[in-house]
């Protein structure tokens, strides 16, 4: 559980890096990919359960989406406006 908290903390810090410019976006995306890779490695090593690894990977996806300026809520609002 402490590892999940550490990853979540890293995710919050990553959102601060995800400003508007491309280098920051790239850095946040690279951080998200590194989080996913580390979660996979820890799951394979038996340190994390499948559910814990999935939670970390979902957080990494959120970081990547935020860096790209895409959020589920924003996407849903756009879809509703079109329909």
C-alpha positions, -999 to 999 in steps of 0.1 A, spaced: 0 0 0 29 24 8 42 18 -28 8 29 -42 10 61 -21 45 67 -34 34 63 -70 4 85 -64 27 112 -50 49 109 -80 18 113 -101 8 145 -84 43 159 -89 41 148 -125 10 169 -130 30 200 -119 55 192 -147 27 189 -172 25 226 -181 15 238 -216 47 235 -235 59 205 -254 90 197 -233 69 195 -202 43 173 -219 71 150 -231 86 148 -196 52 139 -181 45 113 -207 80 98 -201 73 98 -164 39 80 -170 56 54 -192 83 48 -165 56 44 -139 38 18 -160 70 -1 -167 79 -1 -130 45 -13 -120 48 -41 -145 82 -51 -132 70 -50 -96 39 -71 -105 61 -96 -123 84 -98 -92 54 -104 -70 58 -72 -51 24 -58 -63 -8 -76 -69 -25 -73 -103 -50 -49 -88 -23 -26 -73 -4 -26 -106 -36 -18 -125 -42 12 -101 -7 25 -107 -11 21 -145 -44 39 -144 -28 68 -124 0 69 -151 -26 71 -178 -42 100 -160 -9 118 -159 -4 112 -196 -39 124 -204 -34 155 -183 -1 162 -200 -19 160 -234 -47 183 -221 -72 155 -224 -94 144 -195 -123 121 -194 -147 148 -182 -136 172 -210 -139 144 -236 -174 135 -223 -185 171 -224 -173 174 -260 -191 142 -270 -223 155 -254 -220 188 -271 -217 171 -305 -246 147 -299 
